[in-house]
Structures are given as structure tokens and as C-alpha cells.
Amino acid sequence: MYFITRNLAVSIMLGVALALRSWRVLAGVMTLTALIQSLDAATAIATGHYGLVPIDLIYATVFLIGAARLSGHPFWRAAAWRTQ
């Protein structure tokens, strides 16, 4: 149940940011989603659910690429987090 409620909350925030065309917020939530998916992959490895790992890593990669494209900078650079 925790998995469903967490993903529902994140998907609602992604939808709201997209509907409001708040690109900086959307990029931040997308980066958070990528971090969550990466941690899900680590948890899947730790618990032996290896079939979930590729799916989690694909989602994490797609969200990171999307966030970098929205912000114009990769998330690991300080320019992505500064206001312009």
C-alpha cells in the first residue's frame, strides 16, 4: 500500500506541475521521481527482486533526461537549481 500511495502522490504532483506549466517545479519533481526510482532499484536488488531493476532504472533515466531538458542544465550542476 505504501508503494501505491507514494507513487500516486508523486504522479499527482507531476500532473499539477505540468497542468500549471510550472517547468522548474516539474523538473524538480521529475528529479525526485528519478531518485525514488533509483532507490526502488536498490531495494529490489537488496530483496532479490531482480526483474524490477531494469524497469526502475529505465524510469529513472527517462525522468533524469526529461528534467535536464526542461531545466536546460543537468541536475548535478548548480545552474539547474538557481533562479534566473
Biopython code that builds the backbone (N, CA, C, O; Angstrom):
import numpy as np
from Bio.PDB.StructureBuilder import StructureBuilder

atoms = [
    (1, "MET", "N", (0.816, -1.211, 0.000)),
    (1, "MET", "CA", (0.000, 0.000, 0.000)),
    (1, "MET", "C", (0.857, 1.271, 0.000)),
    (1, "MET", "O", (0.508, 2.265, -0.638)),
    (2, "TYR", "N", (1.983, 1.228, 0.723)),
    (2, "TYR", "CA", (2.861, 2.396, 0.768)),
    (2, "TYR", "C", (3.349, 2.749, -0.628)),
    (2, "TYR", "O", (3.408, 3.923, -0.995)),
    (3, "PHE", "N", (3.697, 1.732, -1.403)),
    (3, "PHE", "CA", (4.191, 1.934, -2.762)),
    (3, "PHE", "C", (3.145, 2.661, -3.606)),
    (3, "PHE", "O", (3.475, 3.593, -4.339)),
    (4, "ILE", "N", (1.897, 2.240, -3.504)),
    (4, "ILE", "CA", (0.817, 2.833, -4.303)),
    (4, "ILE", "C", (0.568, 4.277, -3.884)),
    (4, "ILE", "O", (0.435, 5.149, -4.744)),
    (5, "THR", "N", (0.501, 4.546, -2.590)),
    (5, "THR", "CA", (0.216, 5.907, -2.136)),
    (5, "THR", "C", (1.357, 6.861, -2.466)),
    (5, "THR", "O", (1.119, 8.016, -2.820)),
    (6, "ARG", "N", (2.600, 6.383, -2.353)),
    (6, "ARG", "CA", (3.747, 7.233, -2.686)),
    (6, "ARG", "C", (3.735, 7.585, -4.162)),
    (6, "ARG", "O", (3.903, 8.749, -4.526)),
    (7, "ASN", "N", (3.538, 6.587, -5.015)),
    (7, "ASN", "CA", (3.536, 6.839, -6.453)),
    (7, "ASN", "C", (2.335, 7.673, -6.875)),
    (7, "ASN", "O", (2.442, 8.472, -7.805)),
    (8, "LEU", "N", (1.206, 7.507, -6.219)),
    (8, "LEU", "CA", (0.032, 8.326, -6.519)),
    (8, "LEU", "C", (0.300, 9.788, -6.186)),
    (8, "LEU", "O", (-0.050, 10.677, -6.962)),
    (9, "ALA", "N", (0.914, 10.038, -5.045)),
    (9, "ALA", "CA", (1.228, 11.423, -4.649)),
    (9, "ALA", "C", (2.205, 12.063, -5.629)),
    (9, "ALA", "O", (2.023, 13.216, -6.020)),
    (10, "VAL", "N", (3.225, 11.338, -6.024)),
    (10, "VAL", "CA", (4.205, 11.876, -6.975)),
    (10, "VAL", "C", (3.558, 12.119, -8.330)),
    (10, "VAL", "O", (3.823, 13.141, -8.962)),
    (11, "SER", "N", (2.714, 11.200, -8.788)),
    (11, "SER", "CA", (2.076, 11.388, -10.086)),
    (11, "SER", "C", (1.098, 12.562, -10.072)),
    (11, "SER", "O", (0.960, 13.256, -11.080)),
    (12, "ILE", "N", (0.426, 12.793, -8.965)),
    (12, "ILE", "CA", (-0.458, 13.964, -8.855)),
    (12, "ILE", "C", (0.357, 15.247, -8.944)),
    (12, "ILE", "O", (-0.035, 16.191, -9.630)),
    (13, "MET", "N", (1.499, 15.280, -8.247)),
    (13, "MET", "CA", (2.350, 16.478, -8.300)),
    (13, "MET", "C", (2.915, 16.697, -9.704)),
    (13, "MET", "O", (3.006, 17.836, -10.162)),
    (14, "LEU", "N", (3.289, 15.631, -10.379)),
    (14, "LEU", "CA", (3.761, 15.766, -11.761)),
    (14, "LEU", "C", (2.650, 16.322, -12.647)),
    (14, "LEU", "O", (2.896, 17.206, -13.468)),
    (15, "GLY", "N", (1.438, 15.814, -12.487)),
    (15, "GLY", "CA", (0.307, 16.288, -13.281)),
    (15, "GLY", "C", (-0.039, 17.740, -13.008)),
    (15, "GLY", "O", (-0.330, 18.494, -13.936)),
    (16, "VAL", "N", (-0.010, 18.139, -11.738)),
    (16, "VAL", "CA", (-0.316, 19.531, -11.377)),
    (16, "VAL", "C", (0.737, 20.472, -11.944)),
    (16, "VAL", "O", (0.398, 21.505, -12.522)),
    (17, "ALA", "N", (2.009, 20.126, -11.784)),
    (17, "ALA", "CA", (3.081, 20.979, -12.315)),
    (17, "ALA", "C", (2.996, 21.089, -13.834)),
    (17, "ALA", "O", (3.237, 22.158, -14.395)),
    (18, "LEU", "N", (2.657, 19.996, -14.494)),
    (18, "LEU", "CA", (2.509, 20.019, -15.945)),
    (18, "LEU", "C", (1.304, 20.861, -16.355)),
    (18, "LEU", "O", (1.391, 21.648, -17.298)),
    (19, "ALA", "N", (0.183, 20.702, -15.656)),
    (19, "ALA", "CA", (-1.033, 21.464, -15.982)),
    (19, "ALA", "C", (-0.823, 22.963, -15.773)),
    (19, "ALA", "O", (-1.345, 23.779, -16.532)),
    (20, "LEU", "N", (-0.054, 23.323, -14.739)),
    (20, "LEU", "CA", (0.211, 24.736, -14.464)),
    (20, "LEU", "C", (1.362, 25.293, -15.293)),
    (20, "LEU", "O", (1.666, 26.484, -15.231)),
    (21, "ARG", "N", (1.994, 24.423, -16.064)),
    (21, "ARG", "CA", (3.155, 24.795, -16.876)),
    (21, "ARG", "C", (4.258, 25.414, -16.029)),
    (21, "ARG", "O", (4.918, 26.373, -16.430)),
    (22, "SER", "N", (4.431, 24.851, -14.876)),
    (22, "SER", "CA", (5.489, 25.280, -13.967)),
    (22, "SER", "C", (6.707, 24.398, -14.227)),
    (22, "SER", "O", (6.910, 23.381, -13.563)),
    (23, "TRP", "N", (7.508, 24.807, -15.204)),
    (23, "TRP", "CA", (8.574, 23.955, -15.706)),
    (23, "TRP", "C", (9.662, 23.693, -14.679)),
    (23, "TRP", "O", (10.198, 22.586, -14.624)),
    (24, "ARG", "N", (10.002, 24.684, -13.863)),
    (24, "ARG", "CA", (11.050, 24.475, -12.858)),
    (24, "ARG", "C", (10.581, 23.497, -11.781)),
    (24, "ARG", "O", (11.338, 22.627, -11.350)),
    (25, "VAL", "N", (9.338, 23.645, -11.355)),
    (25, "VAL", "CA", (8.796, 22.714, -10.366)),
    (25, "VAL", "C", (8.704, 21.319, -10.977)),
    (25, "VAL", "O", (9.036, 20.327, -10.328)),
    (26, "LEU", "N", (8.259, 21.249, -12.214)),
    (26, "LEU", "CA", (8.153, 19.967, -12.893)),
    (26, "LEU", "C", (9.519, 19.280, -12.984)),
    (26, "LEU", "O", (9.629, 18.077, -12.747)),
    (27, "ALA", "N", (10.554, 20.046, -13.326)),
    (27, "ALA", "CA", (11.901, 19.472, -13.402)),
    (27, "ALA", "C", (12.358, 18.967, -12.033)),
    (27, "ALA", "O", (12.997, 17.919, -11.942)),
    (28, "GLY", "N", (12.035, 19.701, -10.976)),
    (28, "GLY", "CA", (12.398, 19.263, -9.629)),
    (28, "GLY", "C", (11.675, 17.996, -9.216)),
    (28, "GLY", "O", (12.277, 17.096, -8.633)),
    (29, "VAL", "N", (10.387, 17.921, -9.515)),
    (29, "VAL", "CA", (9.613, 16.723, -9.172)),
    (29, "VAL", "C", (10.081, 15.538, -10.020)),
    (29, "VAL", "O", (10.094, 14.403, -9.546)),
    (30, "MET", "N", (10.461, 15.797, -11.260)),
    (30, "MET", "CA", (10.984, 14.727, -12.104)),
    (30, "MET", "C", (12.311, 14.196, -11.558)),
    (30, "MET", "O", (12.561, 12.992, -11.600)),
    (31, "THR", "N", (13.154, 15.082, -11.049)),
    (31, "THR", "CA", (14.416, 14.659, -10.438)),
    (31, "THR", "C", (14.137, 13.839, -9.187)),
    (31, "THR", "O", (14.795, 12.827, -8.948)),
    (32, "LEU", "N", (13.169, 14.267, -8.392)),
    (32, "LEU", "CA", (12.778, 13.496, -7.213)),
    (32, "LEU", "C", (12.259, 12.115, -7.611)),
    (32, "LEU", "O", (12.576, 11.117, -6.964)),
    (33, "THR", "N", (11.471, 12.064, -8.667)),
    (33, "THR", "CA", (10.951, 10.790, -9.153)),
    (33, "THR", "C", (12.088, 9.869, -9.591)),
    (33, "THR", "O", (12.056, 8.668, -9.323)),
    (34, "ALA", "N", (13.081, 10.425, -10.256)),
    (34, "ALA", "CA", (14.236, 9.628, -10.673)),
    (34, "ALA", "C", (14.992, 9.087, -9.464)),
    (34, "ALA", "O", (15.449, 7.945, -9.481)),
    (35, "LEU", "N", (15.127, 9.898, -8.418)),
    (35, "LEU", "CA", (15.791, 9.435, -7.195)),
    (35, "LEU", "C", (14.994, 8.305, -6.554)),
    (35, "LEU", "O", (15.567, 7.311, -6.110)),
    (36, "ILE", "N", (13.685, 8.456, -6.507)),
    (36, "ILE", "CA", (12.825, 7.405, -5.939)),
    (36, "ILE", "C", (12.975, 6.116, -6.727)),
    (36, "ILE", "O", (13.087, 5.040, -6.140)),
    (37, "GLN", "N", (12.980, 6.211, -8.051)),
    (37, "GLN", "CA", (13.121, 5.013, -8.880)),
    (37, "GLN", "C", (14.485, 4.358, -8.681)),
    (37, "GLN", "O", (14.594, 3.132, -8.686)),
    (38, "SER", "N", (15.525, 5.174, -8.506)),
    (38, "SER", "CA", (16.865, 4.628, -8.250)),
    (38, "SER", "C", (16.898, 3.893, -6.922)),
    (38, "SER", "O", (17.493, 2.820, -6.819)),
    (39, "LEU", "N", (16.264, 4.460, -5.907)),
    (39, "LEU", "CA", (16.213, 3.800, -4.609)),
    (39, "LEU", "C", (15.343, 2.543, -4.666)),
    (39, "LEU", "O", (15.629, 1.560, -3.982)),
    (40, "ASP", "N", (14.300, 2.569, -5.465)),
    (40, "ASP", "CA", (13.494, 1.364, -5.673)),
    (40, "ASP", "C", (14.330, 0.259, -6.312)),
    (40, "ASP", "O", (14.196, -0.909, -5.949)),
    (41, "ALA", "N", (15.193, 0.624, -7.261)),
    (41, "ALA", "CA", (16.077, -0.368, -7.889)),
    (41, "ALA", "C", (17.033, -0.954, -6.864)),
    (41, "ALA", "O", (17.270, -2.162, -6.855)),
    (42, "ALA", "N", (17.585, -0.106, -5.994)),
    (42, "ALA", "CA", (18.488, -0.597, -4.951)),
    (42, "ALA", "C", (17.748, -1.521, -3.985)),
    (42, "ALA", "O", (18.292, -2.536, -3.550)),
    (43, "THR", "N", (16.518, -1.169, -3.656)),
    (43, "THR", "CA", (15.713, -2.013, -2.774)),
    (43, "THR", "C", (15.391, -3.345, -3.445)),
    (43, "THR", "O", (15.409, -4.390, -2.794)),
    (44, "ALA", "N", (15.097, -3.311, -4.745)),
    (44, "ALA", "CA", (14.804, -4.538, -5.481)),
    (44, "ALA", "C", (16.027, -5.458, -5.500)),
    (44, "ALA", "O", (15.890, -6.675, -5.376)),
    (45, "ILE", "N", (17.201, -4.891, -5.651)),
    (45, "ILE", "CA", (18.424, -5.694, -5.619)),
    (45, "ILE", "C", (18.616, -6.301, -4.238)),
    (45, "ILE", "O", (18.949, -7.479, -4.110)),
    (46, "ALA", "N", (18.403, -5.490, -3.203)),
    (46, "ALA", "CA", (18.605, -5.955, -1.826)),
    (46, "ALA", "C", (17.629, -7.061, -1.438)),
    (46, "ALA", "O", (17.960, -7.935, -0.638)),
    (47, "THR", "N", (16.429, -7.019, -2.006)),
    (47, "THR", "CA", (15.414, -8.024, -1.653)),
    (47, "THR", "C", (15.358, -9.185, -2.642)),
    (47, "THR", "O", (14.573, -10.117, -2.465)),
    (48, "GLY", "N", (16.188, -9.132, -3.680)),
    (48, "GLY", "CA", (16.242, -10.235, -4.630)),
    (48, "GLY", "C", (15.196, -10.199, -5.722)),
    (48, "GLY", "O", (14.986, -11.209, -6.394)),
    (49, "HIS", "N", (14.533, -9.078, -5.923)),
    (49, "HIS", "CA", (13.540, -8.931, -6.989)),
    (49, "HIS", "C", (14.229, -8.327, -8.223)),
    (49, "HIS", "O", (13.971, -7.182, -8.596)),
    (50, "TYR", "N", (15.095, -9.109, -8.835)),
    (50, "TYR", "CA", (15.941, -8.605, -9.922)),
    (50, "TYR", "C", (15.158, -8.240, -11.180)),
    (50, "TYR", "O", (15.656, -7.469, -12.001)),
    (51, "GLY", "N", (13.979, -8.756, -11.351)),
    (51, "GLY", "CA", (13.171, -8.434, -12.516)),
    (51, "GLY", "C", (12.689, -6.993, -12.534)),
    (51, "GLY", "O", (12.384, -6.455, -13.599)),
    (52, "LEU", "N", (12.615, -6.359, -11.364)),
    (52, "LEU", "CA", (12.153, -4.972, -11.281)),
    (52, "LEU", "C", (13.258, -3.954, -11.546)),
    (52, "LEU", "O", (12.977, -2.796, -11.857)),
    (53, "VAL", "N", (14.503, -4.378, -11.426)),
    (53, "VAL", "CA", (15.631, -3.446, -11.529)),
    (53, "VAL", "C", (15.694, -2.744, -12.884)),
    (53, "VAL", "O", (15.821, -1.520, -12.901)),
    (54, "PRO", "N", (15.614, -3.439, -14.021)),
    (54, "PRO", "CA", (15.686, -2.726, -15.302)),
    (54, "PRO", "C", (14.564, -1.706, -15.481)),
    (54, "PRO", "O", (14.791, -0.621, -16.018)),
    (55, "ILE", "N", (13.371, -2.044, -15.041)),
    (55, "ILE", "CA", (12.236, -1.123, -15.166)),
    (55, "ILE", "C", (12.490, 0.145, -14.355)),
    (55, "ILE", "O", (12.287, 1.255, -14.847)),
    (56, "ASP", "N", (12.935, -0.025, -13.111)),
    (56, "ASP", "CA", (13.210, 1.129, -12.263)),
    (56, "ASP", "C", (14.316, 2.002, -12.848)),
    (56, "ASP", "O", (14.221, 3.229, -12.824)),
    (57, "LEU", "N", (15.353, 1.376, -13.368)),
    (57, "LEU", "CA", (16.467, 2.147, -13.937)),
    (57, "LEU", "C", (16.069, 2.859, -15.226)),
    (57, "LEU", "O", (16.542, 3.964, -15.493)),
    (58, "ILE", "N", (15.210, 2.240, -16.021)),
    (58, "ILE", "CA", (14.725, 2.909, -17.238)),
    (58, "ILE", "C", (13.903, 4.131, -16.867)),
    (58, "ILE", "O", (14.094, 5.203, -17.442)),
    (59, "TYR", "N", (12.984, 3.981, -15.907)),
    (59, "TYR", "CA", (12.196, 5.138, -15.463)),
    (59, "TYR", "C", (13.088, 6.236, -14.904)),
    (59, "TYR", "O", (12.888, 7.412, -15.211)),
    (60, "ALA", "N", (14.068, 5.868, -14.090)),
    (60, "ALA", "CA", (14.971, 6.865, -13.508)),
    (60, "ALA", "C", (15.718, 7.618, -14.602)),
    (60, "ALA", "O", (15.850, 8.840, -14.537)),
    (61, "THR", "N", (16.201, 6.903, -15.594)),
    (61, "THR", "CA", (16.947, 7.537, -16.687)),
    (61, "THR", "C", (16.065, 8.475, -17.494)),
    (61, "THR", "O", (16.471, 9.590, -17.823)),
    (62, "VAL", "N", (14.864, 8.024, -17.811)),
    (62, "VAL", "CA", (13.948, 8.859, -18.599)),
    (62, "VAL", "C", (13.586, 10.139, -17.843)),
    (62, "VAL", "O", (13.564, 11.221, -18.430)),
    (63, "PHE", "N", (13.304, 10.020, -16.556)),
    (63, "PHE", "CA", (12.955, 11.207, -15.779)),
    (63, "PHE", "C", (14.141, 12.153, -15.628)),
    (63, "PHE", "O", (13.957, 13.369, -15.664)),
    (64, "LEU", "N", (15.358, 11.623, -15.459)),
    (64, "LEU", "CA", (16.533, 12.494, -15.371)),
    (64, "LEU", "C", (16.799, 13.226, -16.681)),
    (64, "LEU", "O", (17.113, 14.416, -16.674)),
    (65, "ILE", "N", (16.675, 12.529, -17.796)),
    (65, "ILE", "CA", (16.870, 13.181, -19.095)),
    (65, "ILE", "C", (15.809, 14.259, -19.313)),
    (65, "ILE", "O", (16.122, 15.355, -19.777)),
    (66, "GLY", "N", (14.560, 13.950, -18.980)),
    (66, "GLY", "CA", (13.489, 14.938, -19.117)),
    (66, "GLY", "C", (13.700, 16.153, -18.234)),
    (66, "GLY", "O", (13.474, 17.281, -18.671)),
    (67, "ALA", "N", (14.127, 15.940, -17.003)),
    (67, "ALA", "CA", (14.380, 17.054, -16.095)),
    (67, "ALA", "C", (15.531, 17.917, -16.593)),
    (67, "ALA", "O", (15.471, 19.143, -16.506)),
    (68, "ALA", "N", (16.574, 17.289, -17.112)),
    (68, "ALA", "CA", (17.705, 18.047, -17.648)),
    (68, "ALA", "C", (17.288, 18.873, -18.857)),
    (68, "ALA", "O", (17.738, 20.006, -19.025)),
    (69, "ARG", "N", (16.433, 18.310, -19.694)),
    (69, "ARG", "CA", (15.965, 19.059, -20.876)),
    (69, "ARG", "C", (15.067, 20.224, -20.486)),
    (69, "ARG", "O", (15.128, 21.291, -21.098)),
    (70, "LEU", "N", (14.231, 20.024, -19.468)),
    (70, "LEU", "CA", (13.341, 21.102, -19.030)),
    (70, "LEU", "C", (14.121, 22.258, -18.418)),
    (70, "LEU", "O", (13.836, 23.423, -18.695)),
    (71, "SER", "N", (15.096, 21.936, -17.593)),
    (71, "SER", "CA", (15.831, 22.993, -16.901)),
    (71, "SER", "C", (16.915, 23.603, -17.773)),
    (71, "SER", "O", (17.384, 24.708, -17.499)),
    (72, "GLY", "N", (17.317, 22.897, -18.815)),
    (72, "GLY", "CA", (18.388, 23.406, -19.666)),
    (72, "GLY", "C", (19.767, 23.039, -19.144)),
    (72, "GLY", "O", (20.773, 23.304, -19.802)),
    (73, "HIS", "N", (19.817, 22.434, -17.972)),
    (73, "HIS", "CA", (21.075, 22.027, -17.352)),
    (73, "HIS", "C", (20.873, 20.668, -16.692)),
    (73, "HIS", "O", (19.776, 20.369, -16.220)),
    (74, "PRO", "N", (21.909, 19.850, -16.653)),
    (74, "PRO", "CA", (21.806, 18.613, -15.879)),
    (74, "PRO", "C", (21.605, 18.944, -14.402)),
    (74, "PRO", "O", (22.096, 19.967, -13.923)),
    (75, "PHE", "N", (20.894, 18.096, -13.688)),
    (75, "PHE", "CA", (20.554, 18.397, -12.297)),
    (75, "PHE", "C", (21.779, 18.487, -11.395)),
    (75, "PHE", "O", (21.717, 19.112, -10.336)),
    (76, "TRP", "N", (22.886, 17.874, -11.793)),
    (76, "TRP", "CA", (24.064, 17.879, -10.930)),
    (76, "TRP", "C", (24.848, 19.179, -11.030)),
    (76, "TRP", "O", (25.816, 19.362, -10.292)),
    (77, "ARG", "N", (24.463, 20.080, -11.913)),
    (77, "ARG", "CA", (25.112, 21.396, -11.993)),
    (77, "ARG", "C", (24.296, 22.408, -11.208)),
    (77, "ARG", "O", (23.066, 22.365, -11.212)),
    (78, "ALA", "N", (24.980, 23.310, -10.541)),
    (78, "ALA", "CA", (24.304, 24.291, -9.682)),
    (78, "ALA", "C", (23.371, 25.195, -10.488)),
    (78, "ALA", "O", (22.386, 25.695, -9.944)),
    (79, "ALA", "N", (23.655, 25.412, -11.751)),
    (79, "ALA", "CA", (22.828, 26.296, -12.584)),
    (79, "ALA", "C", (21.401, 25.761, -12.718)),
    (79, "ALA", "O", (20.474, 26.537, -12.947)),
    (80, "ALA", "N", (21.217, 24.470, -12.579)),
    (80, "ALA", "CA", (19.876, 23.898, -12.682)),
    (80, "ALA", "C", (19.007, 24.284, -11.491)),
    (80, "ALA", "O", (17.781, 24.254, -11.596)),
    (81, "TRP", "N", (19.602, 24.638, -10.382)),
    (81, "TRP", "CA", (18.859, 24.924, -9.156)),
    (81, "TRP", "C", (18.769, 26.405, -8.837)),
    (81, "TRP", "O", (18.013, 26.799, -7.950)),
    (82, "ARG", "N", (19.518, 27.223, -9.536)),
    (82, "ARG", "CA", (19.474, 28.664, -9.293)),
    (82, "ARG", "C", (18.317, 29.304, -10.043)),
    (82, "ARG", "O", (17.931, 28.849, -11.120)),
    (83, "THR", "N", (17.771, 30.358, -9.465)),
    (83, "THR", "CA", (16.722, 31.107, -10.165)),
    (83, "THR", "C", (17.387, 32.036, -11.164)),
    (83, "THR", "O", (18.502, 32.511, -10.948)),
    (84, "GLN", "N", (16.689, 32.285, -12.253)),
    (84, "GLN", "CA", (17.276, 33.118, -13.306)),
    (84, "GLN", "C", (16.663, 34.478, -13.321)),
    (84, "GLN", "O", (17.037, 35.315, -14.143)),
]
sb = StructureBuilder()
sb.init_structure("model")
sb.init_model(0)
sb.init_chain("A")
sb.init_seg("    ")
for serial, (resi, resn, name, xyz) in enumerate(atoms, 1):
    if name == "N":
        sb.init_residue(resn, " ", resi, " ")
    sb.init_atom(name, np.array(xyz, "f"), 0.0, 1.0, " ", f" {name:<3s}", serial, name[0])
structure = sb.get_structure()
